[in-house]
Amino acid sequence: MGIGKFSLLVLVILVILTSGLMASGFENSGVGTKARGMGGAFRAIADDWTAAYYNPAGYANILDNQVGAYYSFLHYRNEIVPDYKWGGIYETGIFNDRVNYNSHEIISNPAAGFVVRLPFWGETVFGLSTYQPFDYNITWKMFTPLQAYNDSVGVPGDQFSNNLDVVAFQLTAGREFSEDKLSLGVGFQVLRADLFYTNMYFRDNPLMSMEDPVFDVFQDRPYDKIPEWSRNDGYGWGFGINAGMLWKLNEKVDLGVTLNVPFSITLTGDTENRFYMPKNNTLWQNITYEGTVEHLFLSGQIVTVTSDFETKLDLPTSLGLGFKYQASEKFTLALDMEYTLWSAYEGLKFEYTNNQGLIGSADTVAVANEFFSTNLSAPVEWENTVEFMLGAMYDYSSTFTFLGGIGFDQSPARNADQFTPQFIDTGNKKNISLGVIAHIERWDLSLVSTYQKQPDLNIDGLDGYNADGVLDRFPGDYKAETYETILSFNYRF
């Protein structure tokens, strides 16, 4: 098959695979089984198509054309025991003092790519791949309105959820220099970001600020807080650059250096905000005129506002350093370090336009209109992080290669006051990986299993109101661990 037809066929396959991608973590834990089996310590090895992710310079040293793909099955096992009470005493409708689990679904995450050596530009090696450098997927159901507040409405099950996918379509080129000792590579990325984000906000009842004594009831618990369920669904496109260098220091030691720069992505889409009004039949019946703002805030109805939204996704730049040590003909050790500028990510700020659905007093009374139209945000104050990965590879025979690796990943939220169920990052993470590759003629078939443990965390107190007047912390006890199984194939031709 000609290179042109082959490239077109593989590109179609990649697009089909990518359409089914789902999130498996805000920063992806890695790509492919060989690298993942070594705990992610792959920058100075980078000898298959996944070099597009780990170190594009590795393409220069790939002698055969290759096509490969992998599929991972990810399972988050997270727990929250909320302590979400007003003043530490009064119930809010959150499922307090009991274990709540995230939706236990098996999340799938495929990726694929191919590499071809072309006879020009010094036999520069090219490749096309698609993978997820960033992604996350988690959903919680932990709230129902108090009976004393409203006994006749239900809230959607995806109350606290975050499905954030960033998919990279990358064209990579690598070339050897300096008599096979130095290789350079660069990948040009088109990034597609998809976001489905929901949250429960507890907003101050705007009628508390009214001076007329008729509004005094809205200062009483539980009418002082209005639950708002918000759904934001959108996408955006951006660009990125992934560059790398491989330097052969001597017969046993190789050095790899990488720089990945994803540019900010503007996301746009549609929003639905539902406001669950208090229900008090006695007070409601005493309201003289139906259609007044007092009537609206006591009638128990759901006010639904739809709008367009825009938010900016600031992705972090990362720098990596890796070493490969060829201990023997069969045994290889690798050490990687990565520094990620997570301080660039400041959360999500949703700016709403084209609001629709406001009628009657919800639209004509200024204090109510402002309440129903307010922009919302989910800010974070994260710090830069360092990750260490140590891996080993043992070629047991011409048929089997065994892999193992461990990792330490510093938490960007280690000193943050903000903490919500949409991002579960309870502290510095520890990882362990084991895998095997079966070599059958031109095929490499792989299986890897990984486990990640995060420390237990307690978030105490309903403090920390952001600029929108809503809480940016969710108090309670948190536990988190992750299991992942990865299957892949690689074909050389």
QUISULNOR-V642918 format. One record per residue. RES is the residue in one small letter. PHI is phi in radians with two decimals (none if undefined). OMEGA is omega in degrees with one decimal (* if undefined). Layout:
# QUISULNOR-V642918
res: (RES:RES)
phi: (PHI:PHI)
omega: (OMEGA:OMEGA)
This chain:
# QUISULNOR-V642918
res: (m:g:i:g:k:f:s:l:l:v:l:v:i:l:v:i:l:t:s:g:l:m:a:s:g:f:e:n:s:g:v:g:t:k:a:r:g:m:g:g:a:f:r:a:i:a:d:d:w:t:a:a:y:y:n:p:a:g:y:a:n:i:l:d:n:q:v:g:a:y:y:s:f:l:h:y:r:n:e:i:v:p:d:y:k:w:g:g:i:y:e:t:g:i:f:n:d:r:v:n:y:n:s:h:e:i:i:s:n:p:a:a:g:f:v:v:r:l:p:f:w:g:e:t:v:f:g:l:s:t:y:q:p:f:d:y:n:i:t:w:k:m:f:t:p:l:q:a:y:n:d:s:v:g:v:p:g:d:q:f:s:n:n:l:d:v:v:a:f:q:l:t:a:g:r:e:f:s:e:d:k:l:s:l:g:v:g:f:q:v:l:r:a:d:l:f:y:t:n:m:y:f:r:d:n:p:l:m:s:m:e:d:p:v:f:d:v:f:q:d:r:p:y:d:k:i:p:e:w:s:r:n:d:g:y:g:w:g:f:g:i:n:a:g:m:l:w:k:l:n:e:k:v:d:l:g:v:t:l:n:v:p:f:s:i:t:l:t:g:d:t:e:n:r:f:y:m:p:k:n:n:t:l:w:q:n:i:t:y:e:g:t:v:e:h:l:f:l:s:g:q:i:v:t:v:t:s:d:f:e:t:k:l:d:l:p:t:s:l:g:l:g:f:k:y:q:a:s:e:k:f:t:l:a:l:d:m:e:y:t:l:w:s:a:y:e:g:l:k:f:e:y:t:n:n:q:g:l:i:g:s:a:d:t:v:a:v:a:n:e:f:f:s:t:n:l:s:a:p:v:e:w:e:n:t:v:e:f:m:l:g:a:m:y:d:y:s:s:t:f:t:f:l:g:g:i:g:f:d:q:s:p:a:r:n:a:d:q:f:t:p:q:f:i:d:t:g:n:k:k:n:i:s:l:g:v:i:a:h:i:e:r:w:d:l:s:l:v:s:t:y:q:k:q:p:d:l:n:i:d:g:l:d:g:y:n:a:d:g:v:l:d:r:f:p:g:d:y:k:a:e:t:y:e:t:i:l:s:f:n:y:r:f)
phi: (none:-1.15:-1.03:-1.07:-1.14:-1.11:-1.07:-1.11:-1.09:-1.14:-1.06:-1.09:-1.08:-1.08:-1.10:-1.10:-1.06:-1.15:-1.10:-1.78:-1.14:-2.30:-1.30:-2.48:2.45:-1.04:-1.82:-1.02:-1.32:2.48:-2.31:1.41:-1.57:-1.09:-1.17:-1.15:-1.12:-1.67:1.25:1.65:-1.43:-2.43:-1.11:-1.63:-1.85:0.71:-1.98:-2.46:-1.08:-1.25:-1.00:-0.95:-1.54:-1.50:-2.91:-1.00:-1.12:-1.10:-1.05:-1.12:-1.75:-1.50:-1.47:-1.74:-1.18:-2.45:-2.42:-2.65:-2.72:-2.48:-2.45:-1.97:-2.11:-2.00:-2.34:-1.45:-2.12:-1.98:-2.36:-2.33:-1.91:-1.21:-2.32:-1.78:-2.31:-1.19:1.13:1.29:-2.21:-1.56:-1.21:-2.06:1.81:-1.21:-1.34:-1.37:1.04:-2.59:-1.31:-1.99:-1.89:-1.19:-1.01:-1.55:-1.85:-1.51:-1.61:-1.74:-2.61:-1.65:-2.74:-2.78:-2.98:-2.50:-2.30:-2.35:-1.70:-1.86:-1.46:-2.69:0.95:1.20:0.95:-1.10:-1.69:-2.02:-2.71:-2.25:-2.58:-2.43:-2.81:-1.92:-1.31:-2.40:-3.01:-2.75:-2.73:-2.65:-2.47:-2.29:-2.15:-2.49:-2.59:-2.56:-1.04:-1.04:-1.02:-1.23:-1.58:-2.83:-1.73:-2.36:-2.20:-2.06:-1.96:-0.95:-1.26:-1.52:-1.40:-2.21:-2.52:-2.62:-2.05:-2.04:-2.08:-2.14:-1.83:-1.84:-1.78:-2.12:-1.76:-2.09:-2.39:-2.39:-2.60:-1.50:-2.41:0.94:0.92:1.20:-1.61:-2.12:-2.27:-2.18:-2.63:-2.53:-2.14:-1.79:-1.92:-1.82:-1.85:-2.07:-1.93:-2.15:-2.35:-2.23:-2.27:-2.22:-2.76:-1.82:-1.87:-1.94:-1.70:-1.07:-1.08:-1.16:-1.33:-1.11:-1.46:-1.30:-1.43:-1.12:-1.02:-1.09:-1.63:-1.06:-1.06:-1.35:-1.57:-1.51:-1.23:-1.69:-1.44:-1.42:-2.19:-1.83:-1.24:-2.22:-1.70:-2.14:-2.14:-2.16:-2.29:-2.84:-2.71:-2.89:-2.10:-2.72:-2.38:-2.75:-2.30:-2.21:-2.17:-2.71:-2.41:-2.12:-2.28:-1.49:-1.25:-2.79:-1.15:-1.96:-2.09:-2.07:-2.08:-2.18:-2.29:-2.37:-2.46:-2.11:-2.21:-1.57:-1.44:-1.04:-2.12:-1.59:-1.77:-2.30:3.09:-2.05:-2.23:-2.22:-2.01:-1.98:-1.89:-1.72:-1.35:-1.10:-2.19:-2.42:-1.09:-1.14:-1.18:-1.08:-1.23:-1.48:-1.25:-1.19:-2.04:-1.17:1.75:-1.32:-1.18:-1.11:-1.06:-1.02:-1.53:-2.24:-1.47:1.39:-1.44:-1.84:-1.65:-1.95:-2.12:-1.88:-2.83:-1.70:-2.25:-2.46:-2.57:-1.92:-1.83:-1.64:-1.61:-1.50:-1.35:-2.36:-2.14:-2.25:-2.41:-2.41:-2.24:-2.06:-2.15:-1.50:-1.15:-2.69:-1.06:-1.84:-1.99:-2.19:-2.00:-2.49:-2.29:-2.18:-2.36:-2.36:-1.99:-2.05:-1.51:-1.21:-1.12:-1.24:-1.54:-2.04:1.60:-2.09:-2.07:-1.64:-1.89:-1.78:-2.42:1.00:-1.16:-2.38:1.99:-1.43:-2.37:1.05:-1.18:-1.10:-1.80:-1.51:-1.56:-1.00:-1.14:-1.31:-1.04:-1.12:-1.08:-1.35:-1.96:-1.18:-1.16:-2.16:-2.58:-2.28:-1.35:-2.40:-2.20:-1.63:-2.03:-1.16:-2.28:-2.16:-2.18:-2.09:-2.36:-2.22:-2.37:-2.41:-2.38:-2.22:-1.44:-1.11:-2.76:-1.22:-1.81:-2.25:-2.18:-1.86:-2.21:-2.73:-2.88:-2.34:-2.65:-2.27:-2.18:-1.22:-1.43:-1.25:-1.76:-1.13:-2.14:-1.43:-1.42:-1.44:-2.74:-2.31:-1.15:-1.28:-2.32:-1.70:-2.39:-1.46:2.79:-1.06:-1.78:-2.11:-2.24:-2.44:-2.37:-2.43:-2.80:-2.52:-2.07:-1.81:-1.76:-2.19:0.93:-1.59:-1.80:-2.09:-1.97:-2.27:-2.43:-2.38:-2.20:-2.25:-2.41:-2.24:-2.12:-1.93:-1.25:-1.19:-2.46:-2.01:-1.86:-1.98:1.57:-1.54:-2.03:1.57:-1.46:-1.53:-1.12:-1.52:1.39:-2.10:-1.28:-2.03:-2.49:-2.19:-1.23:2.71:-1.78:-2.06:-2.36:-2.67:-2.66:-2.39:-2.04:-2.55:-2.12:-2.24:-2.07:-2.70:-2.40:-2.45:-2.11:-1.78:-2.58)
omega: (179.8:-178.2:-178.8:179.9:-179.5:-179.4:179.3:-179.8:-178.7:178.3:177.6:178.8:-179.4:-178.8:179.0:179.1:-174.2:-178.8:179.5:-175.6:173.1:-171.9:175.3:178.8:-173.0:167.8:-175.7:-178.9:175.5:-177.9:174.8:-176.4:-179.0:178.3:-178.7:177.6:177.3:177.0:-178.4:179.6:-169.4:-173.8:-177.5:176.4:170.1:-173.4:171.3:-172.8:-179.4:171.6:175.8:-179.8:-171.5:-179.5:-177.0:178.9:178.8:179.2:-176.5:-175.9:177.8:-173.4:-178.3:165.7:-177.0:166.9:-176.6:177.5:174.8:-179.8:179.1:177.7:-169.8:179.9:173.2:172.8:-177.4:-179.6:171.8:167.9:-172.4:169.7:-169.5:-176.5:177.6:-178.2:-177.5:-174.1:-167.3:-178.6:-175.6:-171.7:173.0:-178.1:-174.8:170.1:172.6:-177.0:174.2:-179.4:171.4:178.8:-173.3:175.3:174.3:-175.0:-179.4:-176.5:179.1:172.2:-177.5:177.5:175.1:-177.4:176.6:175.7:-176.4:-173.4:173.2:-174.4:179.4:-176.2:174.6:-180.0:-179.1:176.1:175.3:-176.4:172.7:-178.3:-179.8:175.7:178.7:173.9:179.6:179.3:179.8:-179.1:178.3:169.1:-173.2:-174.2:165.5:-178.6:176.6:178.0:-179.6:-179.5:179.1:-174.0:-172.3:179.3:175.0:-178.6:179.0:-177.7:179.6:-173.6:177.0:-177.0:178.9:174.1:-176.6:178.9:169.5:-177.4:178.2:167.7:-167.7:170.3:-172.1:174.6:178.3:-176.7:178.4:175.1:170.3:173.9:174.2:178.3:-176.4:175.1:176.9:178.9:178.4:176.0:177.6:-171.6:161.7:-174.6:174.8:179.6:175.4:-177.1:167.5:-170.8:175.4:179.6:169.5:176.2:173.9:-172.0:174.2:178.0:-175.3:-178.5:176.1:-176.9:-178.6:-174.3:-179.1:-179.3:179.5:-178.2:-177.3:-178.2:-176.7:173.2:-176.9:173.1:9.1:-174.3:-175.9:179.6:179.5:175.6:177.3:173.7:-176.0:176.4:178.2:-174.5:-177.8:-177.6:176.8:-178.9:177.3:-176.7:177.4:177.8:177.3:-175.3:-178.9:177.5:171.7:-179.2:178.6:-175.6:175.8:-175.8:-175.3:-170.9:173.2:179.3:175.8:178.7:-177.5:173.9:178.3:-176.8:172.4:-179.4:-178.4:-178.7:174.1:179.6:175.0:179.3:-178.0:-176.0:168.7:176.4:179.0:179.4:-177.1:-174.7:174.8:178.3:176.5:-174.0:-177.6:179.3:-178.9:-178.6:179.8:177.5:-172.6:-171.9:174.5:-178.5:176.2:-179.5:176.3:178.4:-178.5:-173.6:174.5:-169.2:177.5:-178.2:176.1:175.8:-177.5:179.5:175.3:-177.8:170.0:178.7:172.3:175.7:-177.5:178.5:179.7:-178.4:-173.5:168.9:177.9:176.3:-176.6:177.3:-177.7:177.3:173.4:178.2:179.2:-175.1:177.0:-179.6:-175.7:-169.5:-179.1:173.9:179.5:177.5:178.9:172.6:179.4:176.6:-174.4:-176.0:-177.8:177.9:178.1:-179.3:-176.5:178.9:-176.0:175.0:-176.5:177.0:-172.4:174.1:176.3:178.2:178.9:176.8:179.8:178.9:176.3:-176.1:177.4:-179.1:-171.3:178.3:-170.4:-176.4:178.3:179.8:178.6:179.8:-176.0:-174.7:-174.1:171.5:-179.6:-180.0:175.1:-174.2:171.2:174.8:-177.8:-179.3:176.4:-173.0:173.9:177.7:177.8:-179.7:178.3:-176.4:178.6:178.1:-178.2:177.5:-175.9:179.4:176.7:-177.0:-173.4:170.7:-179.1:-174.7:174.4:-179.5:174.7:-178.8:174.9:-175.0:-179.7:-177.9:174.9:-176.4:-172.1:179.5:-174.0:173.1:180.0:175.9:-177.7:-179.3:-178.2:174.7:178.6:177.6:-168.1:-179.9:-178.6:-172.4:175.9:-175.0:171.2:-177.2:173.9:-179.0:179.0:175.7:174.8:-179.4:-178.4:-175.3:-177.9:-175.3:168.4:-179.9:-168.8:175.0:179.7:173.6:-178.6:177.3:178.7:179.0:173.1:179.8:173.6:-176.0:172.8:172.7:-170.2:169.4:177.3:177.5:171.5:174.4:179.3:-174.2:179.7:-179.5:178.1:-176.9:175.9:172.9:-176.7:-173.5:178.9:176.7:-175.3:170.7:-176.7:171.2:-174.2:174.3:179.4:173.5:-172.9:174.8:178.6:170.5:173.9:-177.7:179.5:-178.6:*)
